[in-house]
Amino acid sequence: MKLHPSPLCGLLLFTLVLGPCIAIAMVADAPISESQPAETQPAETQPTETQPAQTRPAETQPTTRPRRGPATDTAPASAPTTTTVTSAATTQPDRYLAVLHGRVHTVTGPVLERATVLAKNGVISAIGTHVPLPPDCEVVDAAGRFVYPGLIAPGTSGIFGSGDPRDTTDLFGLNMTIALAGGITAVLSGNDVAKLTFGTTDGLLVKRNVYWNLNYSTRNPIQRAELRAGLERVRNYLREVQRHEREKERNPEVKAPDRTWLRGEFEQYRRLLARETIAVATANDSQALRDLATLARQYDFALVIRGAAEGWLVAPELSRAGARVILTPRDDRPPDLRFNRPTGSTIENARILSDHGVLFGILPGTSTITLWGLAGRDLLHLNMEAAFAVRGGLPNEDALRSLTIDAARILGVDDRLGSLEVGKDADLIITDGDILHYMTQVHIAVVHGRVAYRKADETLFAHIRPQGERTLPEFDDQWPRRLEWPQE
């Protein structure tokens, strides 16, 4: 029997075959609505203010196809057209800041009159009297002012949070503002060096895990013996490693020393003897200081001592050991009458240590910001501690170094902080006088190439000698009683 297709079957076949094609063509010709953009960029590829695109870790950077031919070659038609978006996300204009016409104290070099300090992307790129300024450069006029490196406090609390300071710090906190007002731009917080980058985490963290705590107290002889035994074992191991390297040149099959036991405290000892870390200990009396110096000399490790109130009595021993000190010039310790020898503190402590070549940094008696009346003894008056050392005979230049480059060396960050040099971080302060004068105030603090503090904008300090004048102010009558000043 012969079958003839009916018209109904033909219509059905037409619908099944050509219908989808017609629908696709209609969708392709339809206009795109405003509520549905044709191309969007994921939010995570946008640079943010606190993490510029050029400073992101390498693993987060978008990548582009490397160009192997001329600049006019193009990607295949099937490749996604994301080249323009990638370029916008990975490039950012250079950020410039210039401090002009100031009296620049470089600390490690000469004092420059009416000089310019130019910073590019947070790093000093030029210092001099004839520095050309690039376009779009932020300018700070320091005419008639003093320019110093930012002060460094080698031990603080209350400014940064615990743990990683980038995650736990109030970047707009009052303590940070007050510390900047005191000229401090970098501190040791916990065991990390961090900068006071007000309002941003960009450039905040400088160095983590600065010190290794060394306990070597005369009150615990067993602990002292165990420490020395551990250091001796690790030192013998390091000598065996050196011997093995020499023998390996003659006999490649020589067996290496066993190092399976080198973990925990022994690994810490190895890092200490290899000078991969710095030991820090607290000691004040002369005998404890002498014991620490002897230990450091015997095992040749880097040592920082906090306190050292009687350092003036053992300054030669500390110098021979290469020990460095963090001291408080106003520390007042009475003599111990049980001993028939000099004891106690002296105002000349810093000067005597300096005369013997002992590097030291300075901290006030209270290493935080206090708002309950402890005037002159907290972190806000770090420069006054150095001035007190000058009263004991320390030269002004050495006092300034103890607040800047010497403090940076004690923390192991002098390659970036502590002086005004090309290639170092652009951390500086602008003051209305000598930093060691008690009436001097910080007018501007620059951290990582950004203005982090401006006195004129702060309600706490803007009204106090706004132009830096040194004449004593006149007071009006104040409630509830009239102020009466004694006549000289």
Backbone torsions as a table, in degrees:
resi	resn	phi	psi	omega
1	MET	NA	135.0	-177.7
2	LYS	-93.4	128.3	-177.7
3	LEU	-97.2	139.1	176.4
4	HIS	-117.7	124.7	178.9
5	PRO	-64.7	136.8	-179.3
6	SER	-85.0	159.9	176.4
7	PRO	-59.5	-30.5	179.5
8	LEU	-64.5	-41.4	178.5
9	CYS	-65.1	-38.0	178.8
10	GLY	-64.0	-39.8	178.5
11	LEU	-64.5	-40.2	178.5
12	LEU	-62.7	-43.7	179.5
13	LEU	-62.9	-39.5	178.6
14	PHE	-62.4	-40.7	-178.7
15	THR	-67.4	-42.3	-177.6
16	LEU	-68.7	-35.9	-173.9
17	VAL	-87.5	-47.6	-172.4
18	LEU	-96.9	-15.4	-178.6
19	GLY	-58.9	-51.7	179.5
20	PRO	-59.1	-37.3	-179.7
21	CYS	-62.8	-41.6	179.1
22	ILE	-64.8	-38.5	179.9
23	ALA	-65.1	-40.7	179.7
24	ILE	-64.2	-41.6	179.8
25	ALA	-63.7	-37.8	179.7
26	MET	-66.1	-40.4	178.8
27	VAL	-65.7	-40.9	-178.7
28	ALA	-63.6	-34.9	-178.6
29	ASP	-82.8	-12.7	-176.1
30	ALA	-71.3	140.7	178.2
31	PRO	-71.3	150.2	179.2
32	ILE	-83.7	132.9	-177.3
33	SER	-75.7	157.4	-179.1
34	GLU	-67.4	-26.7	-178.9
35	SER	-77.8	-6.6	-179.9
36	GLN	-130.8	90.4	-177.3
37	PRO	-59.7	151.6	-179.3
38	ALA	-71.9	-30.6	-177.9
39	GLU	-146.2	126.5	179.1
40	THR	-120.9	157.5	179.5
41	GLN	-113.0	127.8	-179.6
42	PRO	-58.2	145.0	-176.1
43	ALA	-63.7	-29.4	-174.1
44	GLU	-72.7	-11.8	178.2
45	THR	-92.1	-1.1	179.9
46	GLN	-83.4	130.7	175.8
47	PRO	-68.7	146.3	178.7
48	THR	-112.7	166.7	-177.4
49	GLU	-68.0	-36.6	-176.3
50	THR	-82.9	-9.2	177.6
51	GLN	-144.5	86.2	-177.5
52	PRO	-59.1	155.5	-173.7
53	ALA	-62.1	-36.2	-174.8
54	GLN	-77.0	-9.0	-179.9
55	THR	-103.7	5.6	178.9
56	ARG	-70.3	151.1	175.1
57	PRO	-58.9	155.3	-174.1
58	ALA	-61.0	-33.3	-175.6
59	GLU	-72.1	-12.9	179.6
60	THR	-100.9	-2.2	-178.1
61	GLN	-78.1	132.2	172.6
62	PRO	-64.4	146.1	-177.5
63	THR	-111.8	151.6	176.8
64	THR	-121.3	160.5	179.7
65	ARG	-67.9	126.8	-179.8
66	PRO	-64.4	139.0	178.7
67	ARG	-84.6	123.9	178.5
68	ARG	-110.0	-17.3	-178.5
69	GLY	-112.2	-159.4	179.2
70	PRO	-66.0	166.1	-174.3
71	ALA	-67.4	-12.5	-176.8
72	THR	-95.6	-0.1	-179.1
73	ASP	-69.5	152.2	-175.2
74	THR	-125.2	162.8	178.3
75	ALA	-76.5	157.4	176.5
76	PRO	-58.9	157.3	-176.3
77	ALA	-63.6	-26.4	-177.9
78	SER	-82.3	-12.0	-178.0
79	ALA	-75.6	146.8	178.4
80	PRO	-67.7	138.2	-177.7
81	THR	-88.0	80.2	-178.6
82	THR	-117.0	8.5	-175.9
83	THR	-62.0	-43.0	-179.1
84	THR	-64.4	-42.2	179.2
85	VAL	-64.1	-41.6	-179.3
86	THR	-63.5	-43.1	-179.2
87	SER	-63.1	-40.1	-179.7
88	ALA	-66.6	-30.2	-176.8
89	ALA	-82.2	-24.8	-173.2
90	THR	-103.3	-11.4	179.5
91	THR	-111.0	145.8	179.5
92	GLN	-150.3	140.5	-179.0
93	PRO	-60.2	146.3	175.6
94	ASP	-62.9	145.5	-177.3
95	ARG	-108.5	118.9	-176.8
96	TYR	-115.3	145.9	171.5
97	LEU	-143.8	134.0	-179.4
98	ALA	-125.3	132.0	173.5
99	VAL	-104.6	118.0	-169.5
100	LEU	-109.0	147.1	164.0
101	HIS	65.2	20.8	-179.9
102	GLY	-92.0	166.8	172.6
103	ARG	-90.4	99.4	-166.6
104	VAL	-90.5	117.2	174.5
105	HIS	-95.0	101.5	-178.4
106	THR	-75.8	-17.7	-180.0
107	VAL	75.8	-54.1	179.8
108	THR	-89.9	-2.7	179.3
109	GLY	-138.6	-161.5	-177.1
110	PRO	-74.8	165.8	171.7
111	VAL	-86.5	125.6	-175.3
112	LEU	-105.8	128.3	-179.5
113	GLU	-89.8	135.7	178.3
114	ARG	48.1	50.9	-176.8
115	ALA	-101.5	166.7	178.8
116	THR	-116.6	136.7	171.8
117	VAL	-114.7	117.1	-178.0
118	LEU	-108.7	129.3	179.4
119	ALA	-115.7	139.3	176.7
120	LYS	-125.1	117.1	178.6
121	ASN	54.1	40.7	175.1
122	GLY	87.0	1.9	-177.7
123	VAL	-125.0	140.6	179.2
124	ILE	-68.4	124.3	-178.7
125	SER	-108.7	-19.0	179.5
126	ALA	-162.0	145.5	173.9
127	ILE	-139.2	130.2	178.5
128	GLY	167.9	-174.5	-177.7
129	THR	-95.7	-15.5	180.0
130	HIS	-132.4	71.4	-178.4
131	VAL	-104.4	117.2	177.0
132	PRO	-69.4	140.0	-178.2
133	LEU	-99.2	135.2	177.8
134	PRO	-75.4	164.8	175.9
135	PRO	-63.4	157.1	178.1
136	ASP	56.5	36.9	180.0
137	CYS	-95.7	127.8	174.5
138	GLU	-73.4	133.4	-173.3
139	VAL	-118.0	134.2	173.5
140	VAL	-121.3	119.7	-178.2
141	ASP	-86.3	117.8	179.6
142	ALA	-111.8	26.7	-179.6
143	ALA	-60.1	129.9	-178.8
144	GLY	78.4	3.9	-178.6
145	ARG	-111.2	169.9	176.5
146	PHE	-105.7	138.3	179.2
147	VAL	-117.4	123.1	-179.5
148	TYR	-126.1	159.0	166.3
149	PRO	-63.4	151.2	176.5
150	GLY	-59.7	141.9	179.5
151	LEU	-72.8	150.2	-177.0
152	ILE	-122.2	125.7	177.8
153	ALA	-103.1	113.5	-175.9
154	PRO	-82.4	45.9	178.1
155	GLY	154.2	114.4	-178.7
156	THR	-145.7	170.4	171.7
157	SER	-150.8	151.9	175.2
158	GLY	91.1	-4.9	178.1
159	ILE	-98.9	-47.1	178.6
160	PHE	-108.2	157.5	177.3
161	GLY	-79.4	175.4	179.0
162	SER	-79.8	165.7	-178.4
163	GLY	71.1	-147.9	177.9
164	ASP	-69.4	115.1	-175.3
165	PRO	-63.0	-20.4	179.0
166	ARG	-70.0	-21.4	-177.3
167	ASP	-102.5	-14.8	-169.2
168	THR	-125.0	8.0	-173.2
169	THR	-102.6	137.4	170.4
170	ASP	-80.5	102.3	-174.2
171	LEU	-70.7	-9.5	177.2
172	PHE	-116.7	21.1	-174.3
173	GLY	-68.8	152.7	179.9
174	LEU	-64.7	-40.0	-179.1
175	ASN	-62.6	-35.9	178.0
176	MET	-66.3	-40.4	178.4
177	THR	-63.1	-43.6	-178.3
178	ILE	-67.4	-39.0	177.9
179	ALA	-63.3	-40.9	175.9
180	LEU	-63.4	-37.3	177.1
181	ALA	-62.8	-26.7	175.7
182	GLY	-85.5	1.9	177.2
183	GLY	91.6	4.5	-176.9
184	ILE	-86.6	127.4	179.1
185	THR	-118.2	-13.7	178.6
186	ALA	-148.3	146.1	-177.4
187	VAL	-144.5	161.6	165.5
188	LEU	-92.7	115.5	179.9
189	SER	-116.8	116.1	-172.3
190	GLY	66.0	-113.7	175.9
191	ASN	-123.2	22.7	-178.8
192	ASP	-122.9	144.5	172.5
193	VAL	-94.7	125.0	-177.9
194	ALA	-134.8	152.4	179.2
195	LYS	-105.0	151.2	-176.8
196	LEU	-85.5	70.7	-179.8
197	THR	-84.2	80.5	-174.2
198	PHE	-55.0	125.2	173.9
199	GLY	84.4	-3.2	-179.2
200	THR	-152.9	153.5	174.6
201	THR	-94.6	-1.0	-179.4
202	ASP	-64.8	114.9	-179.8
203	GLY	79.8	9.7	-175.1
204	LEU	-67.1	-50.3	-174.0
205	LEU	-86.3	127.3	179.9
206	VAL	-104.1	-46.6	-176.0
207	LYS	-156.6	138.1	178.3
208	ARG	-108.5	153.8	175.1
209	ASN	52.3	63.9	-175.2
210	VAL	-71.8	-44.6	-170.5
211	TYR	-120.4	162.1	168.2
212	TRP	-120.1	123.4	-175.2
213	ASN	-70.6	127.3	-179.6
214	LEU	-110.4	118.6	176.9
215	ASN	-104.6	113.5	-176.6
216	TYR	-143.4	59.2	-174.7
217	SER	-87.8	144.0	176.8
218	THR	-69.2	-15.9	179.8
219	ARG	-79.5	-7.5	-178.9
220	ASN	-132.5	77.4	-176.2
221	PRO	-64.1	-31.7	178.9
222	ILE	-64.5	-43.5	178.4
223	GLN	-63.4	-39.3	177.8
224	ARG	-61.9	-42.7	-179.9
225	ALA	-65.7	-41.2	179.8
226	GLU	-65.6	-37.9	178.7
227	LEU	-63.7	-46.5	-179.0
228	ARG	-65.0	-38.3	178.5
229	ALA	-64.6	-41.1	178.5
230	GLY	-65.1	-43.4	177.7
231	LEU	-63.3	-38.8	179.7
232	GLU	-65.0	-42.4	-179.8
233	ARG	-63.7	-44.0	-179.5
234	VAL	-68.4	-38.1	178.1
235	ARG	-63.8	-40.2	176.3
236	ASN	-63.2	-37.6	177.8
237	TYR	-63.8	-44.1	-180.0
238	LEU	-63.9	-33.9	175.8
239	ARG	-67.5	-38.0	177.3
240	GLU	-65.8	-36.6	177.4
241	VAL	-63.6	-43.6	178.0
242	GLN	-63.6	-40.5	177.8
243	ARG	-64.1	-39.3	179.2
244	HIS	-64.2	-38.8	178.9
245	GLU	-64.2	-36.2	177.8
246	ARG	-69.8	-43.3	-179.5
247	GLU	-69.9	-27.7	-178.4
248	LYS	-65.2	-25.0	177.3
249	GLU	-67.2	-31.1	179.0
250	ARG	-92.2	-33.9	-177.2
251	ASN	-135.1	96.3	-177.9
252	PRO	-62.2	-16.4	-177.0
253	GLU	-90.5	2.0	-177.7
254	VAL	-63.5	141.4	-175.6
255	LYS	-79.9	135.4	179.1
256	ALA	-76.4	153.3	178.7
257	PRO	-63.1	148.1	178.6
258	ASP	-69.4	130.3	178.6
259	ARG	-126.4	17.7	179.9
260	THR	-65.3	-26.6	-178.6
261	TRP	-82.4	-8.8	-172.5
262	LEU	-82.7	77.5	178.3
263	ARG	-149.6	170.4	-179.2
264	GLY	64.4	-131.5	-177.6
265	GLU	-65.4	-30.2	179.2
266	PHE	-68.1	-35.4	175.3
267	GLU	-66.1	-35.7	174.9
268	GLN	-64.4	-40.7	176.9
269	TYR	-63.2	-40.6	179.1
270	ARG	-61.3	-45.4	179.4
271	ARG	-63.4	-34.8	179.3
272	LEU	-67.7	-47.4	-178.2
273	LEU	-71.1	-25.9	176.3
274	ALA	-84.5	1.4	-179.2
275	ARG	59.2	35.5	173.2
276	GLU	-88.2	-10.5	176.5
277	THR	-144.6	170.7	-177.5
278	ILE	-119.2	130.9	176.7
279	ALA	-82.8	139.6	176.3
280	VAL	-128.0	134.8	-179.5
281	ALA	-139.2	156.3	177.7
282	THR	-109.9	125.2	179.2
283	ALA	-157.6	148.4	-179.0
284	ASN	-129.7	-40.5	-177.1
285	ASP	-78.6	156.1	-171.0
286	SER	-62.8	-36.4	-178.4
287	GLN	-67.8	-43.1	177.6
288	ALA	-63.2	-39.6	177.8
289	LEU	-64.7	-39.8	179.3
290	ARG	-66.4	-39.3	178.7
291	ASP	-63.8	-42.5	179.4
292	LEU	-65.1	-41.2	179.5
293	ALA	-63.5	-41.3	179.0
294	THR	-63.5	-42.3	179.0
295	LEU	-63.4	-43.7	-179.7
296	ALA	-65.2	-37.4	177.9
297	ARG	-68.3	-41.6	-176.3
298	GLN	-65.3	-38.9	-176.6
299	TYR	-108.1	3.3	171.2
300	ASP	53.6	60.5	174.7
301	PHE	-124.6	160.3	-179.5
302	ALA	-77.3	133.6	-174.3
303	LEU	-133.7	133.2	171.8
304	VAL	-120.6	130.8	-177.9
305	ILE	-113.8	127.0	175.3
306	ARG	-93.0	136.0	178.7
307	GLY	104.2	-93.4	177.0
308	ALA	53.0	44.2	180.0
309	ALA	-62.2	-32.9	178.0
310	GLU	-102.4	25.5	178.8
311	GLY	-60.3	-28.9	-179.7
312	TRP	-62.1	-21.9	-179.2
313	LEU	-83.4	-22.3	-176.9
314	VAL	-127.1	27.8	-177.7
315	ALA	-56.6	-41.1	178.1
316	PRO	-61.5	-41.9	179.2
317	GLU	-64.5	-40.7	178.6
318	LEU	-64.8	-38.0	179.8
319	SER	-66.4	-43.6	-179.6
320	ARG	-64.9	-30.8	179.4
321	ALA	-82.1	-7.1	-177.0
322	GLY	69.8	20.2	-178.7
323	ALA	-72.5	147.2	176.1
324	ARG	-116.8	156.2	-167.1
325	VAL	-131.1	143.1	167.9
326	ILE	-116.5	110.8	-171.2
327	LEU	-124.9	166.7	175.5
328	THR	-118.8	105.1	-175.3
329	PRO	-56.7	-31.0	-178.8
330	ARG	-89.4	11.7	176.6
331	ASP	-65.2	125.6	-174.7
332	ASP	-116.6	105.2	178.8
333	ARG	-119.5	118.5	-178.8
334	PRO	-69.0	156.8	177.6
335	PRO	-62.6	148.7	176.7
336	ASP	-93.3	109.4	-174.2
337	LEU	-73.1	-4.0	178.1
338	ARG	-75.4	-16.8	-175.7
339	PHE	-110.1	142.4	178.1
340	ASN	-94.4	54.0	-179.9
341	ARG	-158.5	163.9	179.5
342	PRO	-62.9	137.2	176.0
343	THR	-144.7	176.3	176.5
344	GLY	86.8	-179.7	-177.0
345	SER	-95.6	168.0	177.0
346	THR	-149.8	151.0	178.0
347	ILE	-67.0	-17.4	-178.8
348	GLU	-90.2	8.2	-176.0
349	ASN	-55.9	-51.9	-177.5
350	ALA	-63.1	-40.9	-178.6
351	ARG	-64.6	-41.9	-178.9
352	ILE	-67.6	-41.7	177.1
353	LEU	-61.6	-41.8	179.1
354	SER	-64.4	-39.5	178.9
355	ASP	-61.0	-28.3	179.9
356	HIS	-96.4	8.1	175.1
357	GLY	80.5	17.9	178.4
358	VAL	-83.9	123.8	179.2
359	LEU	-77.5	134.8	-179.1
360	PHE	-144.4	150.9	169.7
361	GLY	-113.6	170.4	-172.3
362	ILE	-126.1	138.9	172.8
363	LEU	-133.5	145.3	172.9
364	PRO	-73.7	171.9	-179.1
365	GLY	-63.2	-31.5	176.6
366	THR	-115.6	115.3	-172.0
367	SER	-92.1	37.6	175.1
368	THR	-143.9	177.5	176.2
369	ILE	-89.4	124.3	179.7
370	THR	-111.8	138.5	179.2
371	LEU	-118.1	21.2	-176.3
372	TRP	-119.3	28.8	167.4
373	GLY	101.3	6.0	-179.3
374	LEU	-85.7	64.4	-174.3
375	ALA	-65.8	132.8	174.2
376	GLY	84.1	-5.6	-176.5
377	ARG	-118.1	5.0	-177.6
378	ASP	-111.1	-170.9	-172.8
379	LEU	-66.4	-24.1	179.1
380	LEU	-62.6	-24.7	-175.2
381	HIS	-114.0	42.8	177.2
382	LEU	-59.3	-38.8	-179.9
383	ASN	-66.4	-27.4	179.0
384	MET	-72.3	-28.4	173.6
385	GLU	-64.1	-42.8	177.6
386	ALA	-65.2	-37.5	178.0
387	ALA	-64.3	-33.8	177.5
388	PHE	-66.4	-35.2	175.6
389	ALA	-65.2	-34.2	175.9
390	VAL	-63.8	-37.7	176.6
391	ARG	-60.2	-26.1	177.9
392	GLY	-89.4	6.0	175.0
393	GLY	110.9	-2.2	179.7
394	LEU	-72.6	132.6	177.5
395	PRO	-62.0	148.9	-179.7
396	ASN	-57.0	-40.0	-178.5
397	GLU	-63.3	-40.5	179.1
398	ASP	-68.8	-35.4	177.3
399	ALA	-63.7	-41.7	177.2
400	LEU	-64.3	-40.1	179.6
401	ARG	-64.7	-34.9	-179.9
402	SER	-65.8	-22.5	178.8
403	LEU	-91.9	-11.1	-172.6
404	THR	-128.2	-94.3	-170.0
405	ILE	-67.7	-37.5	179.8
406	ASP	-69.4	-37.4	174.8
407	ALA	-63.7	-38.7	177.7
408	ALA	-65.0	-38.3	178.7
409	ARG	-67.2	-37.9	178.1
410	ILE	-62.9	-33.7	179.6
411	LEU	-88.8	-6.1	179.7
412	GLY	75.2	28.5	-179.6
413	VAL	-125.8	22.8	-177.5
414	ASP	-70.7	-10.5	174.3
415	ASP	-73.5	-14.7	-178.5
416	ARG	-121.9	-31.8	-171.2
417	LEU	-124.8	167.6	168.6
418	GLY	102.7	-13.9	179.0
419	SER	-154.7	164.1	177.9
420	LEU	-98.2	98.8	-179.7
421	GLU	-139.4	151.1	176.5
422	VAL	-62.8	130.5	-179.5
423	GLY	99.2	-13.7	177.7
424	LYS	-91.6	164.5	-179.7
425	ASP	-62.6	142.5	-179.4
426	ALA	-83.3	74.5	176.1
427	ASP	-115.8	112.4	-176.5
428	LEU	-151.4	163.2	178.6
429	ILE	-128.9	150.1	177.9
430	ILE	-118.1	121.3	-174.8
431	THR	-119.7	167.5	178.7
432	ASP	-97.8	12.2	178.6
433	GLY	-177.4	-173.3	178.1
434	ASP	-59.3	133.8	-174.1
435	ILE	-64.5	-19.8	-178.8
436	LEU	-92.2	-0.8	178.3
437	HIS	-83.5	138.7	-173.4
438	TYR	-68.6	-20.5	179.7
439	MET	-94.5	-4.1	-178.1
440	THR	-68.4	137.9	177.9
441	GLN	-125.2	148.6	176.8
442	VAL	-85.0	124.9	179.8
443	HIS	-96.5	-33.8	179.3
444	ILE	-144.2	137.8	172.8
445	ALA	-122.0	126.3	178.5
446	VAL	-109.0	125.4	-179.9
447	VAL	-127.1	125.5	179.9
448	HIS	55.3	38.0	176.2
449	GLY	77.0	12.1	177.7
450	ARG	-125.1	146.8	174.8
451	VAL	-73.8	109.4	-178.6
452	ALA	-95.3	-20.0	-178.1
453	TYR	-149.1	134.4	174.9
454	ARG	-135.5	114.3	-174.2
455	LYS	-55.8	-38.9	-176.5
456	ALA	-64.5	-18.6	-177.9
457	ASP	-99.5	-2.2	-175.2
458	GLU	-102.7	124.2	-179.5
459	THR	-65.6	-23.9	-179.7
460	LEU	-70.1	-33.4	-170.1
461	PHE	-126.4	-10.1	-173.4
462	ALA	-60.6	-33.0	-175.7
463	HIS	-82.6	-8.3	-176.3
464	ILE	-89.9	106.9	179.2
465	ARG	43.3	65.5	-173.1
466	PRO	-58.6	-29.3	179.6
467	GLN	-99.3	4.9	179.1
468	GLY	79.7	17.4	-178.2
469	GLU	-66.6	148.2	-176.0
470	ARG	-103.2	-1.6	178.6
471	THR	-73.7	146.3	-179.2
472	LEU	-66.7	134.8	-177.5
473	PRO	-74.1	156.6	175.1
474	GLU	-100.5	134.5	-176.9
475	PHE	-103.3	139.3	173.0
476	ASP	-82.1	170.1	174.5
477	ASP	-62.3	138.6	-179.3
478	GLN	-128.9	141.5	177.0
479	TRP	-73.8	141.4	11.6
480	PRO	-98.0	1.3	-179.8
481	ARG	-143.7	163.4	178.7
482	ARG	-78.4	135.2	177.9
483	LEU	-76.4	128.2	-179.9
484	GLU	-117.7	120.6	-177.9
485	TRP	-102.6	135.0	179.0
486	PRO	-63.4	139.5	178.6
487	GLN	-87.0	133.9	179.3
488	GLU	-82.9	NA	NA
